């Protein structure tokens, strides 16, 4: 199992929700509203003047736990959404998960 984390613009929230809800690889996910900080802010054409003044930009963090074999396929589908213009920039990372469960 792997934990897959996606960081996206808040404008893409509905697109990501629809994508995650309809993917047969995803059993559930969590969305958190976060603030993005980074070196790329100066060259990011999607940022508003408010974001440059405040020094951060509103983002969403989407987290899910999926099979390690499904990570590349899910990222490929997200890459297609970006290429067809449905998503803006998307940052991600994936790490192994030792175990999951409910208590």
Jmol script that loads the backbone (N, CA, C; Angstrom):
load data "model"
ATOM      1  N   UNK A   1       0.834  -1.176   0.000  1.00  0.00           N
ATOM      2  CA  UNK A   1       0.000   0.000   0.000  1.00  0.00           C
ATOM      3  C   UNK A   1       0.883   1.245   0.000  1.00  0.00           C
ATOM      4  N   UNK A   2       0.362   2.305  -0.614  1.00  0.00           N
ATOM      5  CA  UNK A   2       1.062   3.583  -0.650  1.00  0.00           C
ATOM      6  C   UNK A   2       0.118   4.712  -0.264  1.00  0.00           C
ATOM      7  N   UNK A   3       0.678   5.722   0.369  1.00  0.00           N
ATOM      8  CA  UNK A   3      -0.045   6.951   0.625  1.00  0.00           C
ATOM      9  C   UNK A   3       0.294   7.895  -0.515  1.00  0.00           C
ATOM     10  N   UNK A   4      -0.724   8.389  -1.203  1.00  0.00           N
ATOM     11  CA  UNK A   4      -0.535   9.332  -2.300  1.00  0.00           C
ATOM     12  C   UNK A   4      -1.105  10.671  -1.864  1.00  0.00           C
ATOM     13  N   UNK A   5      -0.267  11.702  -1.915  1.00  0.00           N
ATOM     14  CA  UNK A   5      -0.672  13.046  -1.541  1.00  0.00           C
ATOM     15  C   UNK A   5      -0.583  13.941  -2.762  1.00  0.00           C
ATOM     16  N   UNK A   6      -1.644  14.700  -3.011  1.00  0.00           N
ATOM     17  CA  UNK A   6      -1.703  15.636  -4.130  1.00  0.00           C
ATOM     18  C   UNK A   6      -1.895  17.040  -3.572  1.00  0.00           C
ATOM     19  N   UNK A   7      -1.157  18.002  -4.096  1.00  0.00           N
ATOM     20  CA  UNK A   7      -1.327  19.406  -3.733  1.00  0.00           C
ATOM     21  C   UNK A   7      -1.757  20.135  -5.003  1.00  0.00           C
ATOM     22  N   UNK A   8      -2.907  20.824  -4.926  1.00  0.00           N
ATOM     23  CA  UNK A   8      -3.467  21.456  -6.113  1.00  0.00           C
ATOM     24  C   UNK A   8      -4.053  22.822  -5.776  1.00  0.00           C
ATOM     25  N   UNK A   9      -4.294  23.602  -6.793  1.00  0.00           N
ATOM     26  CA  UNK A   9      -4.976  24.886  -6.617  1.00  0.00           C
ATOM     27  C   UNK A   9      -6.411  24.641  -6.171  1.00  0.00           C
ATOM     28  N   UNK A  10      -6.940  25.558  -5.374  1.00  0.00           N
ATOM     29  CA  UNK A  10      -8.327  25.413  -4.914  1.00  0.00           C
ATOM     30  C   UNK A  10      -9.303  25.436  -6.085  1.00  0.00           C
ATOM     31  N   UNK A  11      -8.942  26.072  -7.189  1.00  0.00           N
ATOM     32  CA  UNK A  11      -9.802  26.077  -8.382  1.00  0.00           C
ATOM     33  C   UNK A  11     -10.030  24.668  -8.927  1.00  0.00           C
ATOM     34  N   UNK A  12      -9.117  23.764  -8.633  1.00  0.00           N
ATOM     35  CA  UNK A  12      -9.205  22.392  -9.144  1.00  0.00           C
ATOM     36  C   UNK A  12      -9.903  21.436  -8.184  1.00  0.00           C
ATOM     37  N   UNK A  13     -10.412  21.941  -7.076  1.00  0.00           N
ATOM     38  CA  UNK A  13     -10.998  21.075  -6.054  1.00  0.00           C
ATOM     39  C   UNK A  13     -12.127  20.209  -6.620  1.00  0.00           C
ATOM     40  N   UNK A  14     -13.062  20.785  -7.314  1.00  0.00           N
ATOM     41  CA  UNK A  14     -14.207  20.007  -7.807  1.00  0.00           C
ATOM     42  C   UNK A  14     -13.785  18.966  -8.837  1.00  0.00           C
ATOM     43  N   UNK A  15     -12.833  19.318  -9.691  1.00  0.00           N
ATOM     44  CA  UNK A  15     -12.320  18.365 -10.684  1.00  0.00           C
ATOM     45  C   UNK A  15     -11.684  17.176  -9.979  1.00  0.00           C
ATOM     46  N   UNK A  16     -10.868  17.449  -8.955  1.00  0.00           N
ATOM     47  CA  UNK A  16     -10.219  16.355  -8.217  1.00  0.00           C
ATOM     48  C   UNK A  16     -11.224  15.519  -7.438  1.00  0.00           C
ATOM     49  N   UNK A  17     -12.205  16.155  -6.830  1.00  0.00           N
ATOM     50  CA  UNK A  17     -13.236  15.392  -6.111  1.00  0.00           C
ATOM     51  C   UNK A  17     -13.948  14.448  -7.070  1.00  0.00           C
ATOM     52  N   UNK A  18     -14.368  14.958  -8.209  1.00  0.00           N
ATOM     53  CA  UNK A  18     -15.060  14.109  -9.195  1.00  0.00           C
ATOM     54  C   UNK A  18     -14.163  12.977  -9.677  1.00  0.00           C
ATOM     55  N   UNK A  19     -12.890  13.295  -9.941  1.00  0.00           N
ATOM     56  CA  UNK A  19     -11.957  12.275 -10.400  1.00  0.00           C
ATOM     57  C   UNK A  19     -11.778  11.182  -9.349  1.00  0.00           C
ATOM     58  N   UNK A  20     -11.518  11.590  -8.103  1.00  0.00           N
ATOM     59  CA  UNK A  20     -11.268  10.614  -7.036  1.00  0.00           C
ATOM     60  C   UNK A  20     -12.517   9.773  -6.745  1.00  0.00           C
ATOM     61  N   UNK A  21     -13.682  10.398  -6.740  1.00  0.00           N
ATOM     62  CA  UNK A  21     -14.921   9.670  -6.447  1.00  0.00           C
ATOM     63  C   UNK A  21     -15.241   8.626  -7.512  1.00  0.00           C
ATOM     64  N   UNK A  22     -14.829   8.866  -8.746  1.00  0.00           N
ATOM     65  CA  UNK A  22     -15.170   7.946  -9.829  1.00  0.00           C
ATOM     66  C   UNK A  22     -14.045   6.979 -10.209  1.00  0.00           C
ATOM     67  N   UNK A  23     -12.901   7.094  -9.534  1.00  0.00           N
ATOM     68  CA  UNK A  23     -11.801   6.176  -9.814  1.00  0.00           C
ATOM     69  C   UNK A  23     -12.023   4.870  -9.056  1.00  0.00           C
ATOM     70  N   UNK A  24     -11.957   3.756  -9.773  1.00  0.00           N
ATOM     71  CA  UNK A  24     -12.139   2.455  -9.112  1.00  0.00           C
ATOM     72  C   UNK A  24     -10.911   2.059  -8.288  1.00  0.00           C
ATOM     73  N   UNK A  25      -9.824   2.814  -8.390  1.00  0.00           N
ATOM     74  CA  UNK A  25      -8.623   2.541  -7.606  1.00  0.00           C
ATOM     75  C   UNK A  25      -8.656   3.197  -6.226  1.00  0.00           C
ATOM     76  N   UNK A  26      -9.567   4.156  -6.036  1.00  0.00           N
ATOM     77  CA  UNK A  26      -9.617   4.938  -4.801  1.00  0.00           C
ATOM     78  C   UNK A  26     -10.839   4.537  -3.992  1.00  0.00           C
ATOM     79  N   UNK A  27     -10.612   4.042  -2.772  1.00  0.00           N
ATOM     80  CA  UNK A  27     -11.723   3.657  -1.896  1.00  0.00           C
ATOM     81  C   UNK A  27     -12.197   4.808  -1.020  1.00  0.00           C
ATOM     82  N   UNK A  28     -11.353   5.794  -0.834  1.00  0.00           N
ATOM     83  CA  UNK A  28     -11.686   6.959  -0.026  1.00  0.00           C
ATOM     84  C   UNK A  28     -10.540   7.940  -0.067  1.00  0.00           C
ATOM     85  N   UNK A  29     -10.819   9.176   0.313  1.00  0.00           N
ATOM     86  CA  UNK A  29      -9.783  10.197   0.297  1.00  0.00           C
ATOM     87  C   UNK A  29     -10.169  11.319   1.248  1.00  0.00           C
ATOM     88  N   UNK A  30      -9.183  12.129   1.581  1.00  0.00           N
ATOM     89  CA  UNK A  30      -9.376  13.269   2.475  1.00  0.00           C
ATOM     90  C   UNK A  30      -8.891  14.521   1.764  1.00  0.00           C
ATOM     91  N   UNK A  31      -9.669  15.593   1.873  1.00  0.00           N
ATOM     92  CA  UNK A  31      -9.255  16.887   1.323  1.00  0.00           C
ATOM     93  C   UNK A  31      -9.098  17.868   2.475  1.00  0.00           C
ATOM     94  N   UNK A  32      -7.968  18.550   2.483  1.00  0.00           N
ATOM     95  CA  UNK A  32      -7.670  19.556   3.486  1.00  0.00           C
ATOM     96  C   UNK A  32      -7.303  20.848   2.773  1.00  0.00           C
ATOM     97  N   UNK A  33      -7.794  21.968   3.271  1.00  0.00           N
ATOM     98  CA  UNK A  33      -7.406  23.262   2.714  1.00  0.00           C
ATOM     99  C   UNK A  33      -6.108  23.694   3.383  1.00  0.00           C
ATOM    100  N   UNK A  34      -5.104  24.029   2.564  1.00  0.00           N
ATOM    101  CA  UNK A  34      -3.779  24.385   3.050  1.00  0.00           C
ATOM    102  C   UNK A  34      -3.300  25.656   2.355  1.00  0.00           C
ATOM    103  N   UNK A  35      -2.182  26.202   2.813  1.00  0.00           N
ATOM    104  CA  UNK A  35      -1.550  27.366   2.190  1.00  0.00           C
ATOM    105  C   UNK A  35      -0.214  26.926   1.609  1.00  0.00           C
ATOM    106  N   UNK A  36       0.033  27.283   0.360  1.00  0.00           N
ATOM    107  CA  UNK A  36       1.279  26.914  -0.295  1.00  0.00           C
ATOM    108  C   UNK A  36       2.316  28.023  -0.215  1.00  0.00           C
ATOM    109  N   UNK A  37       3.546  27.643   0.085  1.00  0.00           N
ATOM    110  CA  UNK A  37       4.683  28.564   0.121  1.00  0.00           C
ATOM    111  C   UNK A  37       5.784  27.922  -0.706  1.00  0.00           C
ATOM    112  N   UNK A  38       6.563  28.717  -1.406  1.00  0.00           N
ATOM    113  CA  UNK A  38       7.663  28.116  -2.143  1.00  0.00           C
ATOM    114  C   UNK A  38       8.371  29.089  -3.054  1.00  0.00           C
ATOM    115  N   UNK A  39       9.476  28.637  -3.601  1.00  0.00           N
ATOM    116  CA  UNK A  39      10.293  29.467  -4.484  1.00  0.00           C
ATOM    117  C   UNK A  39       9.603  29.749  -5.808  1.00  0.00           C
ATOM    118  N   UNK A  40       8.713  28.875  -6.238  1.00  0.00           N
ATOM    119  CA  UNK A  40       8.066  29.030  -7.539  1.00  0.00           C
ATOM    120  C   UNK A  40       6.992  30.118  -7.530  1.00  0.00           C
ATOM    121  N   UNK A  41       6.670  30.679  -6.379  1.00  0.00           N
ATOM    122  CA  UNK A  41       5.601  31.666  -6.310  1.00  0.00           C
ATOM    123  C   UNK A  41       5.871  32.869  -7.205  1.00  0.00           C
ATOM    124  N   UNK A  42       7.118  33.263  -7.364  1.00  0.00           N
ATOM    125  CA  UNK A  42       7.443  34.448  -8.167  1.00  0.00           C
ATOM    126  C   UNK A  42       7.146  34.232  -9.648  1.00  0.00           C
ATOM    127  N   UNK A  43       7.190  32.990 -10.114  1.00  0.00           N
ATOM    128  CA  UNK A  43       7.001  32.713 -11.541  1.00  0.00           C
ATOM    129  C   UNK A  43       5.686  32.006 -11.842  1.00  0.00           C
ATOM    130  N   UNK A  44       4.827  31.846 -10.847  1.00  0.00           N
ATOM    131  CA  UNK A  44       3.579  31.115 -11.016  1.00  0.00           C
ATOM    132  C   UNK A  44       2.504  32.030 -11.596  1.00  0.00           C
ATOM    133  N   UNK A  45       2.138  31.811 -12.852  1.00  0.00           N
ATOM    134  CA  UNK A  45       1.179  32.688 -13.530  1.00  0.00           C
ATOM    135  C   UNK A  45      -0.249  32.521 -13.018  1.00  0.00           C
ATOM    136  N   UNK A  46      -0.528  31.493 -12.238  1.00  0.00           N
ATOM    137  CA  UNK A  46      -1.876  31.269 -11.722  1.00  0.00           C
ATOM    138  C   UNK A  46      -2.155  32.056 -10.434  1.00  0.00           C
ATOM    139  N   UNK A  47      -1.137  32.655  -9.848  1.00  0.00           N
ATOM    140  CA  UNK A  47      -1.319  33.337  -8.568  1.00  0.00           C
ATOM    141  C   UNK A  47      -1.936  34.719  -8.745  1.00  0.00           C
ATOM    142  N   UNK A  48      -2.784  35.073  -7.812  1.00  0.00           N
ATOM    143  CA  UNK A  48      -3.390  36.397  -7.789  1.00  0.00           C
ATOM    144  C   UNK A  48      -2.445  37.365  -7.083  1.00  0.00           C
ATOM    145  N   UNK A  49      -2.698  38.663  -7.238  1.00  0.00           N
ATOM    146  CA  UNK A  49      -1.887  39.677  -6.564  1.00  0.00           C
ATOM    147  C   UNK A  49      -1.915  39.465  -5.060  1.00  0.00           C
ATOM    148  N   UNK A  50      -3.070  39.064  -4.510  1.00  0.00           N
ATOM    149  CA  UNK A  50      -3.208  38.793  -3.074  1.00  0.00           C
ATOM    150  C   UNK A  50      -2.214  37.732  -2.617  1.00  0.00           C
ATOM    151  N   UNK A  51      -2.052  36.693  -3.428  1.00  0.00           N
ATOM    152  CA  UNK A  51      -1.146  35.603  -3.069  1.00  0.00           C
ATOM    153  C   UNK A  51       0.304  36.087  -2.996  1.00  0.00           C
ATOM    154  N   UNK A  52       0.688  36.955  -3.933  1.00  0.00           N
ATOM    155  CA  UNK A  52       2.056  37.467  -3.942  1.00  0.00           C
ATOM    156  C   UNK A  52       2.308  38.395  -2.761  1.00  0.00           C
ATOM    157  N   UNK A  53       1.303  39.178  -2.374  1.00  0.00           N
ATOM    158  CA  UNK A  53       1.453  40.087  -1.235  1.00  0.00           C
ATOM    159  C   UNK A  53       1.509  39.307   0.077  1.00  0.00           C
ATOM    160  N   UNK A  54       0.605  38.356   0.240  1.00  0.00           N
ATOM    161  CA  UNK A  54       0.531  37.572   1.473  1.00  0.00           C
ATOM    162  C   UNK A  54       1.723  36.614   1.583  1.00  0.00           C
ATOM    163  N   UNK A  55       2.229  36.149   0.452  1.00  0.00           N
ATOM    164  CA  UNK A  55       3.360  35.232   0.459  1.00  0.00           C
ATOM    165  C   UNK A  55       2.968  33.776   0.464  1.00  0.00           C
ATOM    166  N   UNK A  56       1.690  33.505   0.249  1.00  0.00           N
ATOM    167  CA  UNK A  56       1.215  32.124   0.170  1.00  0.00           C
ATOM    168  C   UNK A  56       0.015  32.087  -0.753  1.00  0.00           C
ATOM    169  N   UNK A  57      -0.343  30.895  -1.158  1.00  0.00           N
ATOM    170  CA  UNK A  57      -1.514  30.751  -2.016  1.00  0.00           C
ATOM    171  C   UNK A  57      -2.394  29.619  -1.495  1.00  0.00           C
ATOM    172  N   UNK A  58      -3.711  29.804  -1.568  1.00  0.00           N
ATOM    173  CA  UNK A  58      -4.610  28.749  -1.095  1.00  0.00           C
ATOM    174  C   UNK A  58      -4.500  27.518  -1.995  1.00  0.00           C
ATOM    175  N   UNK A  59      -4.391  26.378  -1.368  1.00  0.00           N
ATOM    176  CA  UNK A  59      -4.291  25.096  -2.087  1.00  0.00           C
ATOM    177  C   UNK A  59      -5.174  24.080  -1.382  1.00  0.00           C
ATOM    178  N   UNK A  60      -5.320  22.933  -2.013  1.00  0.00           N
ATOM    179  CA  UNK A  60      -5.958  21.804  -1.358  1.00  0.00           C
ATOM    180  C   UNK A  60      -4.958  20.652  -1.326  1.00  0.00           C
ATOM    181  N   UNK A  61      -5.079  19.856  -0.294  1.00  0.00           N
ATOM    182  CA  UNK A  61      -4.254  18.653  -0.139  1.00  0.00           C
ATOM    183  C   UNK A  61      -5.207  17.466  -0.167  1.00  0.00           C
ATOM    184  N   UNK A  62      -5.000  16.582  -1.114  1.00  0.00           N
ATOM    185  CA  UNK A  62      -5.824  15.384  -1.263  1.00  0.00           C
ATOM    186  C   UNK A  62      -4.956  14.196  -0.899  1.00  0.00           C
ATOM    187  N   UNK A  63      -5.437  13.385   0.035  1.00  0.00           N
ATOM    188  CA  UNK A  63      -4.668  12.219   0.483  1.00  0.00           C
ATOM    189  C   UNK A  63      -5.509  10.961   0.352  1.00  0.00           C
ATOM    190  N   UNK A  64      -4.854   9.902  -0.110  1.00  0.00           N
ATOM    191  CA  UNK A  64      -5.511   8.607  -0.208  1.00  0.00           C
ATOM    192  C   UNK A  64      -4.470   7.510  -0.005  1.00  0.00           C
ATOM    193  N   UNK A  65      -4.937   6.332   0.339  1.00  0.00           N
ATOM    194  CA  UNK A  65      -4.084   5.154   0.445  1.00  0.00           C
ATOM    195  C   UNK A  65      -4.560   4.176  -0.620  1.00  0.00           C
ATOM    196  N   UNK A  66      -3.653   3.826  -1.525  1.00  0.00           N
ATOM    197  CA  UNK A  66      -4.007   2.917  -2.615  1.00  0.00           C
ATOM    198  C   UNK A  66      -2.901   1.882  -2.796  1.00  0.00           C
ATOM    199  N   UNK A  67      -3.196   0.903  -3.587  1.00  0.00           N
ATOM    200  CA  UNK A  67      -2.215  -0.126  -3.912  1.00  0.00           C
ATOM    201  C   UNK A  67      -1.021   0.519  -4.607  1.00  0.00           C
ATOM    202  N   UNK A  68       0.171   0.071  -4.259  1.00  0.00           N
ATOM    203  CA  UNK A  68       1.374   0.606  -4.892  1.00  0.00           C
ATOM    204  C   UNK A  68       1.355   0.446  -6.401  1.00  0.00           C
ATOM    205  N   UNK A  69       0.747  -0.636  -6.884  1.00  0.00           N
ATOM    206  CA  UNK A  69       0.658  -0.872  -8.319  1.00  0.00           C
ATOM    207  C   UNK A  69      -0.265   0.122  -9.012  1.00  0.00           C
ATOM    208  N   UNK A  70      -1.172   0.741  -8.265  1.00  0.00           N
ATOM    209  CA  UNK A  70      -2.137   1.669  -8.855  1.00  0.00           C
ATOM    210  C   UNK A  70      -1.656   3.120  -8.882  1.00  0.00           C
ATOM    211  N   UNK A  71      -0.567   3.426  -8.182  1.00  0.00           N
ATOM    212  CA  UNK A  71      -0.098   4.810  -8.091  1.00  0.00           C
ATOM    213  C   UNK A  71       0.226   5.364  -9.475  1.00  0.00           C
ATOM    214  N   UNK A  72       1.036   4.646 -10.253  1.00  0.00           N
ATOM    215  CA  UNK A  72       1.436   5.146 -11.571  1.00  0.00           C
ATOM    216  C   UNK A  72       0.240   5.315 -12.499  1.00  0.00           C
ATOM    217  N   UNK A  73      -0.704   4.393 -12.437  1.00  0.00           N
ATOM    218  CA  UNK A  73      -1.880   4.498 -13.290  1.00  0.00           C
ATOM    219  C   UNK A  73      -2.716   5.722 -12.916  1.00  0.00           C
ATOM    220  N   UNK A  74      -2.916   5.942 -11.622  1.00  0.00           N
ATOM    221  CA  UNK A  74      -3.682   7.097 -11.163  1.00  0.00           C
ATOM    222  C   UNK A  74      -2.980   8.394 -11.563  1.00  0.00           C
ATOM    223  N   UNK A  75      -1.656   8.452 -11.399  1.00  0.00           N
ATOM    224  CA  UNK A  75      -0.908   9.642 -11.798  1.00  0.00           C
ATOM    225  C   UNK A  75      -0.983   9.856 -13.311  1.00  0.00           C
ATOM    226  N   UNK A  76      -0.996   8.789 -14.080  1.00  0.00           N
ATOM    227  CA  UNK A  76      -1.137   8.907 -15.533  1.00  0.00           C
ATOM    228  C   UNK A  76      -2.482   9.510 -15.916  1.00  0.00           C
ATOM    229  N   UNK A  77      -3.538   9.098 -15.221  1.00  0.00           N
ATOM    230  CA  UNK A  77      -4.857   9.659 -15.498  1.00  0.00           C
ATOM    231  C   UNK A  77      -4.911  11.136 -15.110  1.00  0.00           C
ATOM    232  N   UNK A  78      -4.278  11.499 -14.001  1.00  0.00           N
ATOM    233  CA  UNK A  78      -4.220  12.906 -13.594  1.00  0.00           C
ATOM    234  C   UNK A  78      -3.399  13.726 -14.594  1.00  0.00           C
ATOM    235  N   UNK A  79      -2.330  13.133 -15.113  1.00  0.00           N
ATOM    236  CA  UNK A  79      -1.501  13.808 -16.126  1.00  0.00           C
ATOM    237  C   UNK A  79      -2.337  14.102 -17.370  1.00  0.00           C
ATOM    238  N   UNK A  80      -3.205  13.170 -17.752  1.00  0.00           N
ATOM    239  CA  UNK A  80      -4.093  13.394 -18.906  1.00  0.00           C
ATOM    240  C   UNK A  80      -5.056  14.545 -18.640  1.00  0.00           C
ATOM    241  N   UNK A  81      -5.580  14.640 -17.410  1.00  0.00           N
ATOM    242  CA  UNK A  81      -6.465  15.759 -17.063  1.00  0.00           C
ATOM    243  C   UNK A  81      -5.724  17.094 -17.174  1.00  0.00           C
ATOM    244  N   UNK A  82      -4.452  17.109 -16.773  1.00  0.00           N
ATOM    245  CA  UNK A  82      -3.665  18.337 -16.889  1.00  0.00           C
ATOM    246  C   UNK A  82      -3.412  18.667 -18.354  1.00  0.00           C
ATOM    247  N   UNK A  83      -3.070  17.669 -19.135  1.00  0.00           N
ATOM    248  CA  UNK A  83      -2.766  17.894 -20.547  1.00  0.00           C
ATOM    249  C   UNK A  83      -3.980  18.373 -21.334  1.00  0.00           C
ATOM    250  N   UNK A  84      -5.193  17.934 -20.938  1.00  0.00           N
ATOM    251  CA  UNK A  84      -6.377  18.389 -21.677  1.00  0.00           C
ATOM    252  C   UNK A  84      -6.954  19.676 -21.097  1.00  0.00           C
ATOM    253  N   UNK A  85      -6.259  20.258 -20.096  1.00  0.00           N
ATOM    254  CA  UNK A  85      -6.655  21.554 -19.567  1.00  0.00           C
ATOM    255  C   UNK A  85      -7.648  21.515 -18.419  1.00  0.00           C
ATOM    256  N   UNK A  86      -7.990  20.329 -17.928  1.00  0.00           N
ATOM    257  CA  UNK A  86      -8.951  20.223 -16.826  1.00  0.00           C
ATOM    258  C   UNK A  86      -8.327  20.535 -15.471  1.00  0.00           C
ATOM    259  N   UNK A  87      -7.007  20.374 -15.354  1.00  0.00           N
ATOM    260  CA  UNK A  87      -6.276  20.655 -14.108  1.00  0.00           C
ATOM    261  C   UNK A  87      -5.153  21.637 -14.385  1.00  0.00           C
ATOM    262  N   UNK A  88      -4.807  22.423 -13.368  1.00  0.00           N
ATOM    263  CA  UNK A  88      -3.643  23.287 -13.454  1.00  0.00           C
ATOM    264  C   UNK A  88      -2.447  22.497 -12.928  1.00  0.00           C
ATOM    265  N   UNK A  89      -1.481  23.156 -12.326  1.00  0.00           N
ATOM    266  CA  UNK A  89      -0.315  22.465 -11.776  1.00  0.00           C
ATOM    267  C   UNK A  89      -0.719  21.585 -10.598  1.00  0.00           C
ATOM    268  N   UNK A  90      -0.092  20.440 -10.514  1.00  0.00           N
ATOM    269  CA  UNK A  90      -0.383  19.475  -9.459  1.00  0.00           C
ATOM    270  C   UNK A  90       0.950  18.930  -8.948  1.00  0.00           C
ATOM    271  N   UNK A  91       1.180  19.039  -7.633  1.00  0.00           N
ATOM    272  CA  UNK A  91       2.386  18.482  -7.020  1.00  0.00           C
ATOM    273  C   UNK A  91       1.966  17.241  -6.249  1.00  0.00           C
ATOM    274  N   UNK A  92       2.783  16.209  -6.261  1.00  0.00           N
ATOM    275  CA  UNK A  92       2.415  14.968  -5.570  1.00  0.00           C
ATOM    276  C   UNK A  92       3.623  14.315  -4.935  1.00  0.00           C
ATOM    277  N   UNK A  93       3.341  13.412  -4.000  1.00  0.00           N
ATOM    278  CA  UNK A  93       4.343  12.489  -3.492  1.00  0.00           C
ATOM    279  C   UNK A  93       3.639  11.220  -3.044  1.00  0.00           C
ATOM    280  N   UNK A  94       4.397  10.153  -3.042  1.00  0.00           N
ATOM    281  CA  UNK A  94       3.873   8.854  -2.651  1.00  0.00           C
ATOM    282  C   UNK A  94       4.897   8.189  -1.741  1.00  0.00           C
ATOM    283  N   UNK A  95       4.396   7.615  -0.649  1.00  0.00           N
ATOM    284  CA  UNK A  95       5.277   6.924   0.292  1.00  0.00           C
ATOM    285  C   UNK A  95       4.631   5.593   0.693  1.00  0.00           C
ATOM    286  N   UNK A  96       5.445   4.594   1.007  1.00  0.00           N
ATOM    287  CA  UNK A  96       4.890   3.313   1.448  1.00  0.00           C
ATOM    288  C   UNK A  96       4.148   3.440   2.779  1.00  0.00           C
ATOM    289  N   UNK A  97       3.124   2.628   2.941  1.00  0.00           N
ATOM    290  CA  UNK A  97       2.346   2.569   4.173  1.00  0.00           C
ATOM    291  C   UNK A  97       2.492   1.175   4.747  1.00  0.00           C
ATOM    292  N   UNK A  98       2.907   1.074   6.000  1.00  0.00           N
ATOM    293  CA  UNK A  98       3.103  -0.236   6.614  1.00  0.00           C
ATOM    294  C   UNK A  98       1.790  -0.929   6.916  1.00  0.00           C
ATOM    295  N   UNK A  99       0.814  -0.178   7.404  1.00  0.00           N
ATOM    296  CA  UNK A  99      -0.485  -0.798   7.685  1.00  0.00           C
ATOM    297  C   UNK A  99      -1.556   0.289   7.803  1.00  0.00           C
ATOM    298  N   UNK A 100      -2.782  -0.140   7.594  1.00  0.00           N
ATOM    299  CA  UNK A 100      -3.936   0.748   7.740  1.00  0.00           C
ATOM    300  C   UNK A 100      -5.009  -0.007   8.491  1.00  0.00           C
ATOM    301  N   UNK A 101      -5.990   0.715   8.982  1.00  0.00           N
ATOM    302  CA  UNK A 101      -7.090   0.049   9.672  1.00  0.00           C
ATOM    303  C   UNK A 101      -7.956   1.049  10.408  1.00  0.00           C
ATOM    304  N   UNK A 102      -9.000   0.543  10.996  1.00  0.00           N
ATOM    305  CA  UNK A 102      -9.916   1.354  11.787  1.00  0.00           C
ATOM    306  C   UNK A 102      -9.849   0.894  13.239  1.00  0.00           C
ATOM    307  N   UNK A 103      -9.962   1.823  14.149  1.00  0.00           N
ATOM    308  CA  UNK A 103     -10.005   1.493  15.580  1.00  0.00           C
ATOM    309  C   UNK A 103     -11.324   1.952  16.156  1.00  0.00           C
TER     310      UNK A 103
END
end "model"
wireframe off; spacefill off
backbone 0.3
color backbone group
